[in-house]
Amino acid sequence: MQTTNNSALPSYDLAGELPNLSEAKVLPADLTSEYWTPEKEGEFKLCFFQEIKNSTYTDEKTGETIELPCAVILEQKSNGVLSTVRNGSKRLVASLEDAIHSGKISTGTPLKIEYVGKQKNATNAFQSDRWSVKPLIIG
């Protein structure tokens, strides 16, 4: 027997009668997520914006566990399959948060997110990732 939950996907009462999964249709979406660390300028993702969400990471140098706000997107591959991708770049997250607060994007907005490269920080000797975030018009 199918039950309703807060997700868009159906769930079933495991104590009740269950459907035959060999007859089920596999959706073109992978629910696992990967962390995107672009390696070269010009890399991009065609995606649907999902949310900004904290992810827990362990710092490899210190062993400390930290909470990192990440942009969560659904990348659409050329074959139409969707995969969940995260990125915690402060500049990318800040750009997306600004776009959310100004009403320019919301959950489901199609975007092209492109890695532009590194830029020297004005306040210290480090470099930060730079991004281009452009809305996509369908049709």
CNS distance restraints for C-alpha pairs under 8 A (distance, minus, plus):
assign (resid   1 and name CA) (resid  12 and name CA) 5.79 0.50 0.50
assign (resid   1 and name CA) (resid  13 and name CA) 6.13 0.50 0.50
assign (resid   1 and name CA) (resid  16 and name CA) 6.15 0.50 0.50
assign (resid   1 and name CA) (resid  17 and name CA) 5.82 0.50 0.50
assign (resid   1 and name CA) (resid  18 and name CA) 6.50 0.50 0.50
assign (resid   2 and name CA) (resid  10 and name CA) 6.78 0.50 0.50
assign (resid   2 and name CA) (resid  11 and name CA) 5.94 0.50 0.50
assign (resid   2 and name CA) (resid  12 and name CA) 4.55 0.50 0.50
assign (resid   2 and name CA) (resid  13 and name CA) 6.62 0.50 0.50
assign (resid   3 and name CA) (resid  10 and name CA) 6.91 0.50 0.50
assign (resid   3 and name CA) (resid  11 and name CA) 5.69 0.50 0.50
assign (resid   3 and name CA) (resid  12 and name CA) 5.43 0.50 0.50
assign (resid   3 and name CA) (resid  13 and name CA) 6.55 0.50 0.50
assign (resid   4 and name CA) (resid  10 and name CA) 6.57 0.50 0.50
assign (resid   4 and name CA) (resid  11 and name CA) 6.70 0.50 0.50
assign (resid   5 and name CA) (resid  10 and name CA) 7.31 0.50 0.50
assign (resid   5 and name CA) (resid  11 and name CA) 7.07 0.50 0.50
assign (resid  12 and name CA) (resid  16 and name CA) 7.80 0.50 0.50
assign (resid  12 and name CA) (resid  18 and name CA) 6.94 0.50 0.50
assign (resid  13 and name CA) (resid  17 and name CA) 7.63 0.50 0.50
assign (resid  13 and name CA) (resid  18 and name CA) 7.59 0.50 0.50
assign (resid  14 and name CA) (resid  18 and name CA) 6.96 0.50 0.50
assign (resid  20 and name CA) (resid  24 and name CA) 7.16 0.50 0.50
assign (resid  28 and name CA) (resid  80 and name CA) 7.06 0.50 0.50
assign (resid  28 and name CA) (resid  81 and name CA) 4.68 0.50 0.50
assign (resid  28 and name CA) (resid  82 and name CA) 6.19 0.50 0.50
assign (resid  29 and name CA) (resid  81 and name CA) 5.52 0.50 0.50
assign (resid  29 and name CA) (resid  82 and name CA) 4.47 0.50 0.50
assign (resid  29 and name CA) (resid  83 and name CA) 5.87 0.50 0.50
assign (resid  30 and name CA) (resid  81 and name CA) 7.57 0.50 0.50
assign (resid  30 and name CA) (resid  82 and name CA) 6.17 0.50 0.50
assign (resid  30 and name CA) (resid  83 and name CA) 4.99 0.50 0.50
assign (resid  30 and name CA) (resid  84 and name CA) 6.96 0.50 0.50
assign (resid  31 and name CA) (resid  83 and name CA) 6.73 0.50 0.50
assign (resid  31 and name CA) (resid  84 and name CA) 6.49 0.50 0.50
assign (resid  32 and name CA) (resid  83 and name CA) 7.27 0.50 0.50
assign (resid  32 and name CA) (resid  84 and name CA) 6.44 0.50 0.50
assign (resid  33 and name CA) (resid  83 and name CA) 6.78 0.50 0.50
assign (resid  33 and name CA) (resid  84 and name CA) 4.58 0.50 0.50
assign (resid  33 and name CA) (resid  85 and name CA) 5.32 0.50 0.50
assign (resid  33 and name CA) (resid  86 and name CA) 6.99 0.50 0.50
assign (resid  34 and name CA) (resid  84 and name CA) 6.56 0.50 0.50
assign (resid  34 and name CA) (resid  85 and name CA) 5.01 0.50 0.50
assign (resid  34 and name CA) (resid  86 and name CA) 6.20 0.50 0.50
assign (resid  35 and name CA) (resid  85 and name CA) 5.78 0.50 0.50
assign (resid  35 and name CA) (resid  86 and name CA) 4.82 0.50 0.50
assign (resid  35 and name CA) (resid  87 and name CA) 5.85 0.50 0.50
assign (resid  36 and name CA) (resid  85 and name CA) 6.32 0.50 0.50
assign (resid  36 and name CA) (resid  86 and name CA) 5.99 0.50 0.50
assign (resid  36 and name CA) (resid  87 and name CA) 5.58 0.50 0.50
assign (resid  37 and name CA) (resid  87 and name CA) 7.21 0.50 0.50
assign (resid  38 and name CA) (resid  43 and name CA) 6.40 0.50 0.50
assign (resid  38 and name CA) (resid 115 and name CA) 6.72 0.50 0.50
assign (resid  39 and name CA) (resid  43 and name CA) 7.70 0.50 0.50
assign (resid  40 and name CA) (resid 115 and name CA) 7.57 0.50 0.50
assign (resid  40 and name CA) (resid 117 and name CA) 7.09 0.50 0.50
assign (resid  41 and name CA) (resid 115 and name CA) 5.57 0.50 0.50
assign (resid  41 and name CA) (resid 116 and name CA) 5.07 0.50 0.50
assign (resid  41 and name CA) (resid 117 and name CA) 5.00 0.50 0.50
assign (resid  42 and name CA) (resid 114 and name CA) 6.10 0.50 0.50
assign (resid  42 and name CA) (resid 115 and name CA) 5.58 0.50 0.50
assign (resid  42 and name CA) (resid 116 and name CA) 5.88 0.50 0.50
assign (resid  42 and name CA) (resid 117 and name CA) 7.86 0.50 0.50
assign (resid  43 and name CA) (resid 114 and name CA) 5.72 0.50 0.50
assign (resid  43 and name CA) (resid 115 and name CA) 5.49 0.50 0.50
assign (resid  43 and name CA) (resid 116 and name CA) 7.89 0.50 0.50
assign (resid  44 and name CA) (resid 112 and name CA) 6.70 0.50 0.50
assign (resid  44 and name CA) (resid 113 and name CA) 5.41 0.50 0.50
assign (resid  44 and name CA) (resid 114 and name CA) 4.07 0.50 0.50
assign (resid  44 and name CA) (resid 115 and name CA) 6.14 0.50 0.50
assign (resid  45 and name CA) (resid  75 and name CA) 6.23 0.50 0.50
assign (resid  45 and name CA) (resid  76 and name CA) 7.92 0.50 0.50
assign (resid  45 and name CA) (resid 111 and name CA) 7.99 0.50 0.50
assign (resid  45 and name CA) (resid 112 and name CA) 5.72 0.50 0.50
assign (resid  45 and name CA) (resid 113 and name CA) 5.33 0.50 0.50
assign (resid  45 and name CA) (resid 114 and name CA) 6.54 0.50 0.50
assign (resid  46 and name CA) (resid  75 and name CA) 5.79 0.50 0.50
assign (resid  46 and name CA) (resid  76 and name CA) 6.06 0.50 0.50
assign (resid  46 and name CA) (resid  77 and name CA) 7.86 0.50 0.50
assign (resid  46 and name CA) (resid 110 and name CA) 7.45 0.50 0.50
assign (resid  46 and name CA) (resid 111 and name CA) 5.96 0.50 0.50
assign (resid  46 and name CA) (resid 112 and name CA) 4.72 0.50 0.50
assign (resid  46 and name CA) (resid 113 and name CA) 6.71 0.50 0.50
assign (resid  47 and name CA) (resid  73 and name CA) 6.11 0.50 0.50
assign (resid  47 and name CA) (resid  74 and name CA) 5.23 0.50 0.50
assign (resid  47 and name CA) (resid  75 and name CA) 4.16 0.50 0.50
assign (resid  47 and name CA) (resid  76 and name CA) 5.59 0.50 0.50
assign (resid  47 and name CA) (resid 110 and name CA) 5.65 0.50 0.50
assign (resid  47 and name CA) (resid 111 and name CA) 5.36 0.50 0.50
assign (resid  47 and name CA) (resid 112 and name CA) 6.36 0.50 0.50
assign (resid  47 and name CA) (resid 113 and name CA) 7.68 0.50 0.50
assign (resid  48 and name CA) (resid  73 and name CA) 5.68 0.50 0.50
assign (resid  48 and name CA) (resid  74 and name CA) 5.09 0.50 0.50
assign (resid  48 and name CA) (resid  75 and name CA) 6.53 0.50 0.50
assign (resid  48 and name CA) (resid  76 and name CA) 7.81 0.50 0.50
assign (resid  48 and name CA) (resid 107 and name CA) 7.56 0.50 0.50
assign (resid  48 and name CA) (resid 108 and name CA) 5.14 0.50 0.50
assign (resid  48 and name CA) (resid 109 and name CA) 5.35 0.50 0.50
assign (resid  48 and name CA) (resid 110 and name CA) 4.32 0.50 0.50
assign (resid  48 and name CA) (resid 111 and name CA) 5.95 0.50 0.50
assign (resid  49 and name CA) (resid  72 and name CA) 6.73 0.50 0.50
assign (resid  49 and name CA) (resid  73 and name CA) 4.68 0.50 0.50
assign (resid  49 and name CA) (resid  74 and name CA) 6.47 0.50 0.50
assign (resid  49 and name CA) (resid 105 and name CA) 7.95 0.50 0.50
assign (resid  49 and name CA) (resid 106 and name CA) 7.07 0.50 0.50
assign (resid  49 and name CA) (resid 107 and name CA) 5.49 0.50 0.50
assign (resid  49 and name CA) (resid 108 and name CA) 5.27 0.50 0.50
assign (resid  49 and name CA) (resid 109 and name CA) 5.36 0.50 0.50
assign (resid  49 and name CA) (resid 110 and name CA) 6.32 0.50 0.50
assign (resid  49 and name CA) (resid 111 and name CA) 6.84 0.50 0.50
assign (resid  50 and name CA) (resid  71 and name CA) 7.85 0.50 0.50
assign (resid  50 and name CA) (resid  72 and name CA) 5.49 0.50 0.50
assign (resid  50 and name CA) (resid  73 and name CA) 5.00 0.50 0.50
assign (resid  50 and name CA) (resid  74 and name CA) 6.65 0.50 0.50
assign (resid  50 and name CA) (resid 106 and name CA) 7.72 0.50 0.50
assign (resid  50 and name CA) (resid 107 and name CA) 4.79 0.50 0.50
assign (resid  50 and name CA) (resid 108 and name CA) 5.96 0.50 0.50
assign (resid  50 and name CA) (resid 109 and name CA) 7.95 0.50 0.50
assign (resid  51 and name CA) (resid  71 and name CA) 6.16 0.50 0.50
assign (resid  51 and name CA) (resid  72 and name CA) 5.26 0.50 0.50
assign (resid  51 and name CA) (resid  73 and name CA) 7.03 0.50 0.50
assign (resid  51 and name CA) (resid 107 and name CA) 6.30 0.50 0.50
assign (resid  52 and name CA) (resid  69 and name CA) 6.48 0.50 0.50
assign (resid  52 and name CA) (resid  70 and name CA) 5.50 0.50 0.50
assign (resid  52 and name CA) (resid  71 and name CA) 4.65 0.50 0.50
assign (resid  52 and name CA) (resid  72 and name CA) 5.88 0.50 0.50
assign (resid  52 and name CA) (resid  93 and name CA) 7.20 0.50 0.50
assign (resid  52 and name CA) (resid  97 and name CA) 7.58 0.50 0.50
assign (resid  53 and name CA) (resid  69 and name CA) 5.47 0.50 0.50
assign (resid  53 and name CA) (resid  70 and name CA) 5.38 0.50 0.50
assign (resid  53 and name CA) (resid  71 and name CA) 6.60 0.50 0.50
assign (resid  53 and name CA) (resid  72 and name CA) 6.90 0.50 0.50
assign (resid  54 and name CA) (resid  67 and name CA) 5.87 0.50 0.50
assign (resid  54 and name CA) (resid  68 and name CA) 5.23 0.50 0.50
assign (resid  54 and name CA) (resid  69 and name CA) 4.17 0.50 0.50
assign (resid  54 and name CA) (resid  70 and name CA) 5.82 0.50 0.50
assign (resid  55 and name CA) (resid  67 and name CA) 5.61 0.50 0.50
assign (resid  55 and name CA) (resid  68 and name CA) 5.28 0.50 0.50
assign (resid  55 and name CA) (resid  69 and name CA) 6.24 0.50 0.50
assign (resid  55 and name CA) (resid  70 and name CA) 6.52 0.50 0.50
assign (resid  56 and name CA) (resid  65 and name CA) 6.74 0.50 0.50
assign (resid  56 and name CA) (resid  66 and name CA) 5.71 0.50 0.50
assign (resid  56 and name CA) (resid  67 and name CA) 4.68 0.50 0.50
assign (resid  56 and name CA) (resid  68 and name CA) 6.28 0.50 0.50
assign (resid  57 and name CA) (resid  65 and name CA) 5.57 0.50 0.50
assign (resid  57 and name CA) (resid  66 and name CA) 5.39 0.50 0.50
assign (resid  57 and name CA) (resid  67 and name CA) 6.41 0.50 0.50
assign (resid  57 and name CA) (resid  68 and name CA) 7.12 0.50 0.50
assign (resid  58 and name CA) (resid  63 and name CA) 5.75 0.50 0.50
assign (resid  58 and name CA) (resid  64 and name CA) 5.53 0.50 0.50
assign (resid  58 and name CA) (resid  65 and name CA) 4.30 0.50 0.50
assign (resid  58 and name CA) (resid  66 and name CA) 6.21 0.50 0.50
assign (resid  59 and name CA) (resid  63 and name CA) 5.03 0.50 0.50
assign (resid  59 and name CA) (resid  64 and name CA) 5.27 0.50 0.50
assign (resid  59 and name CA) (resid  65 and name CA) 6.18 0.50 0.50
assign (resid  59 and name CA) (resid  66 and name CA) 7.20 0.50 0.50
assign (resid  60 and name CA) (resid  64 and name CA) 7.84 0.50 0.50
assign (resid  68 and name CA) (resid  88 and name CA) 6.39 0.50 0.50
assign (resid  69 and name CA) (resid  88 and name CA) 5.90 0.50 0.50
assign (resid  69 and name CA) (resid  93 and name CA) 7.27 0.50 0.50
assign (resid  70 and name CA) (resid  86 and name CA) 5.92 0.50 0.50
assign (resid  70 and name CA) (resid  87 and name CA) 5.18 0.50 0.50
assign (resid  70 and name CA) (resid  88 and name CA) 4.14 0.50 0.50
assign (resid  70 and name CA) (resid  89 and name CA) 7.33 0.50 0.50
assign (resid  70 and name CA) (resid  93 and name CA) 6.38 0.50 0.50
assign (resid  71 and name CA) (resid  86 and name CA) 5.51 0.50 0.50
assign (resid  71 and name CA) (resid  87 and name CA) 5.31 0.50 0.50
assign (resid  71 and name CA) (resid  88 and name CA) 6.23 0.50 0.50
assign (resid  71 and name CA) (resid  92 and name CA) 7.44 0.50 0.50
assign (resid  71 and name CA) (resid  93 and name CA) 5.63 0.50 0.50
assign (resid  71 and name CA) (resid  96 and name CA) 7.61 0.50 0.50
assign (resid  72 and name CA) (resid  84 and name CA) 6.92 0.50 0.50
assign (resid  72 and name CA) (resid  85 and name CA) 5.80 0.50 0.50
assign (resid  72 and name CA) (resid  86 and name CA) 4.63 0.50 0.50
assign (resid  72 and name CA) (resid  87 and name CA) 6.87 0.50 0.50
assign (resid  73 and name CA) (resid  84 and name CA) 5.81 0.50 0.50
assign (resid  73 and name CA) (resid  85 and name CA) 5.35 0.50 0.50
assign (resid  73 and name CA) (resid  86 and name CA) 6.45 0.50 0.50
assign (resid  74 and name CA) (resid  82 and name CA) 5.87 0.50 0.50
assign (resid  74 and name CA) (resid  83 and name CA) 5.42 0.50 0.50
assign (resid  74 and name CA) (resid  84 and name CA) 4.64 0.50 0.50
assign (resid  74 and name CA) (resid  85 and name CA) 6.18 0.50 0.50
assign (resid  75 and name CA) (resid  82 and name CA) 5.43 0.50 0.50
assign (resid  75 and name CA) (resid  83 and name CA) 5.29 0.50 0.50
assign (resid  75 and name CA) (resid  84 and name CA) 6.26 0.50 0.50
assign (resid  75 and name CA) (resid  85 and name CA) 6.67 0.50 0.50
assign (resid  76 and name CA) (resid  80 and name CA) 5.66 0.50 0.50
assign (resid  76 and name CA) (resid  81 and name CA) 5.73 0.50 0.50
assign (resid  76 and name CA) (resid  82 and name CA) 4.62 0.50 0.50
assign (resid  76 and name CA) (resid  83 and name CA) 6.72 0.50 0.50
assign (resid  77 and name CA) (resid  81 and name CA) 5.43 0.50 0.50
assign (resid  77 and name CA) (resid  82 and name CA) 6.35 0.50 0.50
assign (resid  77 and name CA) (resid  83 and name CA) 7.86 0.50 0.50
assign (resid  87 and name CA) (resid  92 and name CA) 7.92 0.50 0.50
assign (resid  87 and name CA) (resid  93 and name CA) 7.95 0.50 0.50
assign (resid  88 and name CA) (resid  92 and name CA) 7.44 0.50 0.50
assign (resid  88 and name CA) (resid  93 and name CA) 6.59 0.50 0.50
assign (resid  89 and name CA) (resid  93 and name CA) 6.12 0.50 0.50
assign (resid  89 and name CA) (resid 129 and name CA) 6.90 0.50 0.50
assign (resid  90 and name CA) (resid  94 and name CA) 5.95 0.50 0.50
assign (resid  91 and name CA) (resid  95 and name CA) 6.08 0.50 0.50
assign (resid  91 and name CA) (resid 128 and name CA) 7.79 0.50 0.50
assign (resid  91 and name CA) (resid 129 and name CA) 7.04 0.50 0.50
assign (resid  91 and name CA) (resid 130 and name CA) 6.79 0.50 0.50
assign (resid  91 and name CA) (resid 131 and name CA) 7.37 0.50 0.50
assign (resid  92 and name CA) (resid  96 and name CA) 6.25 0.50 0.50
assign (resid  92 and name CA) (resid 130 and name CA) 7.53 0.50 0.50
assign (resid  92 and name CA) (resid 131 and name CA) 6.23 0.50 0.50
assign (resid  93 and name CA) (resid  97 and name CA) 6.06 0.50 0.50
assign (resid  94 and name CA) (resid  98 and name CA) 6.11 0.50 0.50
assign (resid  95 and name CA) (resid  99 and name CA) 6.29 0.50 0.50
assign (resid  95 and name CA) (resid 133 and name CA) 7.91 0.50 0.50
assign (resid  96 and name CA) (resid 100 and name CA) 6.16 0.50 0.50
assign (resid  96 and name CA) (resid 105 and name CA) 7.92 0.50 0.50
assign (resid  97 and name CA) (resid 101 and name CA) 6.15 0.50 0.50
assign (resid  98 and name CA) (resid 102 and name CA) 6.09 0.50 0.50
assign (resid  99 and name CA) (resid 103 and name CA) 6.16 0.50 0.50
assign (resid  99 and name CA) (resid 104 and name CA) 5.02 0.50 0.50
assign (resid  99 and name CA) (resid 105 and name CA) 5.64 0.50 0.50
assign (resid 100 and name CA) (resid 104 and name CA) 5.95 0.50 0.50
assign (resid 100 and name CA) (resid 105 and name CA) 5.11 0.50 0.50
assign (resid 100 and name CA) (resid 106 and name CA) 5.89 0.50 0.50
assign (resid 105 and name CA) (resid 109 and name CA) 5.75 0.50 0.50
assign (resid 109 and name CA) (resid 135 and name CA) 7.34 0.50 0.50
assign (resid 109 and name CA) (resid 136 and name CA) 7.99 0.50 0.50
assign (resid 110 and name CA) (resid 135 and name CA) 5.99 0.50 0.50
assign (resid 110 and name CA) (resid 136 and name CA) 5.31 0.50 0.50
assign (resid 110 and name CA) (resid 137 and name CA) 7.49 0.50 0.50
assign (resid 111 and name CA) (resid 133 and name CA) 6.73 0.50 0.50
assign (resid 111 and name CA) (resid 134 and name CA) 5.58 0.50 0.50
assign (resid 111 and name CA) (resid 135 and name CA) 4.42 0.50 0.50
assign (resid 111 and name CA) (resid 136 and name CA) 5.15 0.50 0.50
assign (resid 112 and name CA) (resid 132 and name CA) 7.88 0.50 0.50
assign (resid 112 and name CA) (resid 133 and name CA) 5.89 0.50 0.50
assign (resid 112 and name CA) (resid 134 and name CA) 5.23 0.50 0.50
assign (resid 112 and name CA) (resid 135 and name CA) 6.32 0.50 0.50
assign (resid 112 and name CA) (resid 136 and name CA) 6.65 0.50 0.50
assign (resid 113 and name CA) (resid 131 and name CA) 7.00 0.50 0.50
assign (resid 113 and name CA) (resid 132 and name CA) 5.77 0.50 0.50
assign (resid 113 and name CA) (resid 133 and name CA) 4.64 0.50 0.50
assign (resid 113 and name CA) (resid 134 and name CA) 6.53 0.50 0.50
assign (resid 114 and name CA) (resid 131 and name CA) 5.66 0.50 0.50
assign (resid 114 and name CA) (resid 132 and name CA) 5.07 0.50 0.50
assign (resid 114 and name CA) (resid 133 and name CA) 6.50 0.50 0.50
assign (resid 115 and name CA) (resid 129 and name CA) 7.47 0.50 0.50
assign (resid 115 and name CA) (resid 130 and name CA) 6.30 0.50 0.50
assign (resid 115 and name CA) (resid 131 and name CA) 4.79 0.50 0.50
assign (resid 115 and name CA) (resid 132 and name CA) 6.54 0.50 0.50
assign (resid 116 and name CA) (resid 129 and name CA) 7.45 0.50 0.50
assign (resid 116 and name CA) (resid 130 and name CA) 5.23 0.50 0.50
assign (resid 116 and name CA) (resid 131 and name CA) 5.10 0.50 0.50
assign (resid 116 and name CA) (resid 132 and name CA) 6.54 0.50 0.50
assign (resid 117 and name CA) (resid 129 and name CA) 5.71 0.50 0.50
assign (resid 117 and name CA) (resid 130 and name CA) 5.39 0.50 0.50
assign (resid 117 and name CA) (resid 131 and name CA) 7.34 0.50 0.50
assign (resid 118 and name CA) (resid 127 and name CA) 5.86 0.50 0.50
assign (resid 118 and name CA) (resid 128 and name CA) 5.34 0.50 0.50
assign (resid 118 and name CA) (resid 129 and name CA) 4.58 0.50 0.50
assign (resid 118 and name CA) (resid 130 and name CA) 5.78 0.50 0.50
assign (resid 119 and name CA) (resid 127 and name CA) 5.20 0.50 0.50
assign (resid 119 and name CA) (resid 128 and name CA) 5.40 0.50 0.50
assign (resid 119 and name CA) (resid 129 and name CA) 6.44 0.50 0.50
assign (resid 119 and name CA) (resid 130 and name CA) 6.63 0.50 0.50
assign (resid 120 and name CA) (resid 125 and name CA) 6.88 0.50 0.50
assign (resid 120 and name CA) (resid 126 and name CA) 6.02 0.50 0.50
assign (resid 120 and name CA) (resid 127 and name CA) 4.25 0.50 0.50
assign (resid 120 and name CA) (resid 128 and name CA) 6.44 0.50 0.50
assign (resid 121 and name CA) (resid 125 and name CA) 6.40 0.50 0.50
assign (resid 121 and name CA) (resid 126 and name CA) 5.77 0.50 0.50
assign (resid 121 and name CA) (resid 127 and name CA) 5.39 0.50 0.50
assign (resid 121 and name CA) (resid 128 and name CA) 6.53 0.50 0.50
